[in-house]
Amino acid sequence: MNIEKFNIYETKNYNLFKLLDSNREPNQRILNKLENSIKEIGIQIPIIVNTENEIVDGQHRFWTLQKLGYVVPYIISKAWKKDKHTIDINNTSSSWTALDYANYQMKKGNLDVKKALKQANEWNNITKNELKPTNGLELLMSGRTSGSLKTKLKTAAYTVDVNTGKKIFDLLNVMNEYPSRSSLFAQKFVRATKIFFHDNKKINLFAIRKMCRENYLSAYNNEHHTAEYLMDIYNKANKSLKREKTLF
Protein backbone atom coordinates (compact mmCIF):
# COMPACT_ATOMS: atom_id res chain seq x y z
CA MET A 1 0.00 0.00 0.00
CA ASN A 2 1.39 3.40 -0.96
CA ILE A 3 1.12 6.07 1.68
CA GLU A 4 1.72 9.64 0.55
CA LYS A 5 3.96 11.79 2.69
CA PHE A 6 2.00 14.32 4.71
CA ASN A 7 3.15 17.93 4.64
CA ILE A 8 2.42 20.20 7.59
CA TYR A 9 1.52 23.78 6.70
CA GLU A 10 1.11 26.81 8.95
CA THR A 11 -0.98 29.96 8.67
CA LYS A 12 -2.56 32.78 10.64
CA ASN A 13 -5.15 33.30 7.93
CA TYR A 14 -8.11 31.91 9.87
CA ASN A 15 -10.47 32.71 6.98
CA LEU A 16 -8.71 30.00 4.98
CA PHE A 17 -10.63 27.32 6.89
CA LYS A 18 -14.28 26.26 6.64
CA LEU A 19 -16.48 24.22 8.96
CA LEU A 20 -18.61 21.24 7.93
CA ASP A 21 -22.11 20.27 9.01
CA SER A 22 -20.51 17.16 10.48
CA ASN A 23 -18.29 19.22 12.79
CA ARG A 24 -19.44 19.10 16.39
CA GLU A 25 -20.94 22.07 18.25
CA PRO A 26 -18.39 23.95 20.40
CA ASN A 27 -17.88 22.33 23.81
CA GLN A 28 -16.79 24.97 26.33
CA ARG A 29 -15.18 22.42 28.65
CA ILE A 30 -12.96 21.17 25.81
CA LEU A 31 -12.16 24.74 24.73
CA ASN A 32 -11.11 25.75 28.26
CA LYS A 33 -8.93 22.65 28.64
CA LEU A 34 -7.27 23.21 25.25
CA GLU A 35 -6.63 26.88 25.94
CA ASN A 36 -4.80 26.09 29.18
CA SER A 37 -2.83 23.29 27.51
CA ILE A 38 -1.82 25.32 24.44
CA LYS A 39 -0.76 28.27 26.60
CA GLU A 40 1.42 25.94 28.66
CA ILE A 41 3.00 23.60 26.11
CA GLY A 42 1.86 24.87 22.70
CA ILE A 43 -0.10 23.02 20.03
CA GLN A 44 0.95 19.36 19.78
CA ILE A 45 -1.37 18.03 17.06
CA PRO A 46 -2.09 19.83 13.74
CA ILE A 47 -5.66 20.15 12.53
CA ILE A 48 -6.66 18.10 9.48
CA VAL A 49 -8.47 19.60 6.49
CA ASN A 50 -9.68 18.17 3.21
CA THR A 51 -8.69 19.50 -0.20
CA GLU A 52 -11.38 22.20 0.14
CA ASN A 53 -9.83 23.45 3.41
CA GLU A 54 -12.84 22.16 5.36
CA ILE A 55 -11.85 21.05 8.87
CA VAL A 56 -12.05 17.27 9.14
CA ASP A 57 -10.52 16.96 12.60
CA GLY A 58 -9.52 19.58 15.17
CA GLN A 59 -12.23 22.24 15.12
CA HIS A 60 -11.76 22.83 18.86
CA ARG A 61 -8.01 23.25 18.35
CA PHE A 62 -8.74 25.68 15.51
CA TRP A 63 -11.16 27.79 17.59
CA THR A 64 -8.68 27.93 20.46
CA LEU A 65 -5.72 28.91 18.25
CA GLN A 66 -7.87 31.56 16.60
CA LYS A 67 -8.92 32.96 19.98
CA LEU A 68 -5.31 33.10 21.16
CA GLY A 69 -4.08 34.58 17.87
CA TYR A 70 -1.65 31.70 17.35
CA VAL A 71 -0.41 30.12 14.11
CA VAL A 72 -2.55 27.18 12.95
CA PRO A 73 -0.58 24.08 11.88
CA TYR A 74 -2.59 21.92 9.47
CA ILE A 75 -2.39 18.82 7.31
CA ILE A 76 -4.29 18.38 4.03
CA SER A 77 -5.96 14.98 3.74
CA LYS A 78 -6.60 13.84 0.17
CA ALA A 79 -8.37 10.69 1.38
CA TRP A 80 -11.38 12.46 2.91
CA LYS A 81 -14.49 11.96 0.79
CA LYS A 82 -17.69 12.48 2.78
CA ASP A 83 -19.23 13.58 6.08
CA LYS A 84 -19.14 10.05 7.51
CA HIS A 85 -15.35 10.12 7.37
CA THR A 86 -15.34 13.26 9.51
CA ILE A 87 -17.37 11.49 12.19
CA ASP A 88 -15.15 8.41 12.02
CA ILE A 89 -11.96 10.47 12.32
CA ASN A 90 -13.31 12.53 15.22
CA ASN A 91 -14.34 9.35 17.03
CA THR A 92 -10.76 8.09 17.06
CA SER A 93 -9.72 10.91 19.39
CA SER A 94 -12.89 11.84 21.27
CA SER A 95 -16.11 9.85 20.96
CA TRP A 96 -19.20 11.67 19.82
CA THR A 97 -21.94 12.01 22.40
CA ALA A 98 -25.64 11.46 21.73
CA LEU A 99 -26.03 15.25 21.60
CA ASP A 100 -23.25 15.52 19.00
CA TYR A 101 -25.09 13.04 16.78
CA ALA A 102 -28.40 14.83 17.40
CA ASN A 103 -26.97 18.18 16.28
CA TYR A 104 -25.41 16.50 13.25
CA GLN A 105 -28.69 14.83 12.23
CA MET A 106 -30.57 18.12 12.70
CA LYS A 107 -28.10 19.92 10.41
CA LYS A 108 -28.62 17.16 7.84
CA GLY A 109 -32.36 17.88 7.84
CA ASN A 110 -33.71 15.11 10.11
CA LEU A 111 -37.12 16.55 11.09
CA ASP A 112 -37.75 14.12 13.98
CA VAL A 113 -34.47 15.04 15.63
CA LYS A 114 -35.02 18.74 14.95
CA LYS A 115 -38.44 18.62 16.62
CA ALA A 116 -37.08 16.63 19.58
CA LEU A 117 -34.07 18.94 20.08
CA LYS A 118 -36.30 22.01 20.09
CA GLN A 119 -38.55 20.50 22.76
CA ALA A 120 -35.62 19.14 24.80
CA ASN A 121 -33.96 22.57 24.86
CA GLU A 122 -37.23 24.19 25.96
CA TRP A 123 -37.48 21.71 28.84
CA ASN A 124 -33.86 22.40 29.75
CA ASN A 125 -34.72 26.09 30.11
CA ILE A 126 -37.96 25.43 32.02
CA THR A 127 -36.20 23.19 34.55
CA LYS A 128 -33.24 25.59 34.84
CA ASN A 129 -30.82 23.06 33.36
CA GLU A 130 -31.97 20.18 35.57
CA LEU A 131 -33.36 18.17 32.65
CA LYS A 132 -30.37 17.96 30.32
CA PRO A 133 -31.13 18.02 26.56
CA THR A 134 -29.94 14.40 26.22
CA ASN A 135 -32.42 13.27 28.87
CA GLY A 136 -35.12 15.25 27.07
CA LEU A 137 -34.26 13.38 23.87
CA GLU A 138 -34.65 10.11 25.80
CA LEU A 139 -38.12 11.13 26.99
CA LEU A 140 -39.17 12.07 23.47
CA MET A 141 -37.84 8.97 21.71
CA SER A 142 -40.55 6.55 20.62
CA GLY A 143 -40.82 3.33 22.60
CA ARG A 144 -40.72 2.07 26.18
CA THR A 145 -36.96 2.21 26.76
CA SER A 146 -34.27 4.55 25.50
CA GLY A 147 -30.99 2.72 26.11
CA SER A 148 -30.24 2.77 22.37
CA LEU A 149 -30.53 6.57 22.06
CA LYS A 150 -26.96 7.17 20.84
CA THR A 151 -27.12 4.33 18.31
CA LYS A 152 -30.46 5.49 16.92
CA LEU A 153 -29.18 9.04 16.56
CA LYS A 154 -25.98 7.82 14.93
CA THR A 155 -27.84 5.68 12.39
CA ALA A 156 -30.65 8.20 11.78
CA ALA A 157 -33.17 5.71 13.20
CA TYR A 158 -34.44 8.08 15.92
CA THR A 159 -38.20 8.70 15.87
CA VAL A 160 -39.97 11.19 18.11
CA ASP A 161 -43.21 10.84 20.11
CA VAL A 162 -43.89 14.35 21.39
CA ASN A 163 -47.31 13.64 22.92
CA THR A 164 -46.08 10.77 25.09
CA GLY A 165 -42.90 12.67 25.96
CA LYS A 166 -44.91 15.66 27.21
CA LYS A 167 -47.08 13.42 29.38
CA ILE A 168 -44.00 11.86 31.00
CA PHE A 169 -42.47 15.31 31.49
CA ASP A 170 -45.67 16.48 33.20
CA LEU A 171 -45.56 13.39 35.43
CA LEU A 172 -41.96 14.16 36.41
CA ASN A 173 -42.95 17.73 37.27
CA VAL A 174 -45.74 16.49 39.56
CA MET A 175 -43.34 14.13 41.36
CA ASN A 176 -40.74 16.89 41.57
CA GLU A 177 -43.12 18.97 43.70
CA TYR A 178 -42.30 16.68 46.64
CA PRO A 179 -39.04 16.07 48.56
CA SER A 180 -36.90 13.27 47.14
CA ARG A 181 -33.53 11.60 47.66
CA SER A 182 -32.53 11.78 43.99
CA SER A 183 -32.69 14.29 41.18
CA LEU A 184 -35.88 13.35 39.37
CA PHE A 185 -34.57 14.87 36.13
CA ALA A 186 -31.37 12.78 36.16
CA GLN A 187 -30.93 10.13 33.47
CA LYS A 188 -31.60 7.07 35.64
CA PHE A 189 -34.84 8.44 37.04
CA VAL A 190 -36.00 9.80 33.68
CA ARG A 191 -35.49 6.38 32.06
CA ALA A 192 -37.25 4.63 34.94
CA THR A 193 -40.22 7.00 34.79
CA LYS A 194 -40.53 6.40 31.06
CA ILE A 195 -40.67 2.62 31.64
CA PHE A 196 -43.14 3.12 34.51
CA PHE A 197 -45.37 5.30 32.32
CA HIS A 198 -45.41 2.82 29.43
CA ASP A 199 -46.22 -0.07 31.78
CA ASN A 200 -49.36 1.68 33.08
CA LYS A 201 -52.30 2.03 30.75
CA LYS A 202 -53.67 4.85 32.89
CA ILE A 203 -51.97 6.97 35.57
CA ASN A 204 -53.93 7.97 38.67
CA LEU A 205 -52.49 11.36 39.69
CA PHE A 206 -54.10 11.09 43.14
CA ALA A 207 -52.09 7.89 43.68
CA ILE A 208 -48.95 9.57 42.32
CA ARG A 209 -49.30 12.43 44.80
CA LYS A 210 -50.06 10.04 47.65
CA MET A 211 -47.00 7.87 46.93
CA CYS A 212 -44.81 11.00 46.77
CA ARG A 213 -46.14 12.30 50.10
CA GLU A 214 -45.46 8.97 51.77
CA ASN A 215 -42.07 8.19 50.18
CA TYR A 216 -38.87 10.08 49.43
CA LEU A 217 -38.40 9.03 45.82
CA SER A 218 -34.96 7.67 44.97
CA ALA A 219 -33.17 5.98 42.08
CA TYR A 220 -31.39 2.62 42.05
CA ASN A 221 -28.31 1.91 39.94
CA ASN A 222 -30.49 0.18 37.36
CA GLU A 223 -33.42 2.06 35.77
CA HIS A 224 -35.44 -1.16 35.59
CA HIS A 225 -35.10 -1.63 39.36
CA THR A 226 -36.14 2.00 39.85
CA ALA A 227 -39.16 1.43 37.59
CA GLU A 228 -40.12 -1.63 39.67
CA TYR A 229 -39.78 0.43 42.83
CA LEU A 230 -42.04 3.15 41.39
CA MET A 231 -44.58 0.55 40.33
CA ASP A 232 -44.56 -1.00 43.78
CA ILE A 233 -45.18 2.21 45.77
CA TYR A 234 -47.66 3.44 43.15
CA ASN A 235 -49.73 0.23 43.38
CA LYS A 236 -49.73 0.46 47.18
CA ALA A 237 -50.92 4.08 47.03
CA ASN A 238 -53.59 3.16 44.48
CA LYS A 239 -54.91 0.28 46.61
CA SER A 240 -54.90 2.48 49.69
CA LEU A 241 -57.01 5.10 47.93
CA LYS A 242 -59.53 2.46 46.89
CA ARG A 243 -59.77 1.18 50.48
CA GLU A 244 -60.26 4.70 51.76
CA LYS A 245 -63.15 5.19 49.34
CA THR A 246 -64.95 2.11 50.66
CA LEU A 247 -64.95 3.55 54.20
CA PHE A 248 -67.37 6.30 53.32
PyMOL commands that set and color helices and strands:
alter all, ss='L'
color gray80, all
select helices_A, chain A and resi 14-16+28-41+59-68+83-93+98-107+111-126+133-140+149-154+162-175+187-198+205-214+223-246
alter helices_A, ss='H'
color red, helices_A
select strands_A, chain A and resi 8-11+47-49+55-57+72-76
alter strands_A, ss='S'
color yellow, strands_A
deselect
rebuild
show_as cartoon
